[in-house]
Amino acid sequence: MSARAQRTPETETSLAVRTQWSEIGPFGRVAFAGVLLSLAVAVALGMWIPRLVRLHLLGARAELFGSMGDEIASRSLVPVGPPGSDSYTKFSQEVALSLIGGETVRVKLWTLDGTVSFSDDPTLVGQHFGLSPAAEAALAGRTTFNISDLSEPAHAHERTLGTLMEFYVPVHDSAGETVGLFEVEQSVDALNATLAHVGRGVWLAIGSG
């Protein structure tokens, strides 16, 4: 049997590829490598840019809520009385005007031991749940954010609201000491819609390129 007759389809394909590769010459090989590199870079950008946008959007919201925490401290808005007291009512009005509605579905104030001292859901006030890892991290002095763990007892009333993002802001007294945590929970639907729009734009630009 001749050597040609013994060739399999795979052998023929491999031979054809090697022949074409040798025929395109060094410049053709460089061009081919450039195409592959461009494709790899395009895919990496398509995955990286939406993630970067998400991080910046969340970072901007964290800064906004951090500013609110500073305002709470500077204006001495932390409620010092139970529901119905003047300080509690004043703070509740501030929250209703500036936060509740739209993407924001829940607001809480936590004491350092994990007791809810304020919430737009009055049934949570006075209950002790303990602080989550994200809340504990915020006690270090910076705003933290992550996806809410709706299996936690503190989130029992939010389990029908879909996926939520929680932001924890340390609250300080006039001396700068941390006296509690300000928590804002927001629906991620609008954020996901924005990121989906960004992702489509990025892939369209990459595909056009």
Salt bridges, closest charged atoms under 4 A:
GLU71 OE2 - ARG75 NH1 2.75
GLU94 OE2 - ARG75 NH2 2.95
GLU103 OE1 - ARG61 NH2 2.80
ASP120 OD2 - ARG106 NH1 2.69
ASP121 OD2 - HIS157 ND1 2.57
GLU152 OE1 - HIS155 NE2 3.59
GLU158 OE2 - ARG106 NE 2.97
GLU158 OE1 - LYS108 NZ 3.76
GLU158 OE1 - HIS155 ND1 2.92
GLU166 OE1 - HIS155 NE2 3.23
GLU183 OE1 - LYS108 NZ 3.55
GLU185 OE2 - LYS108 NZ 2.93
GLU185 OE1 - HIS155 ND1 3.24
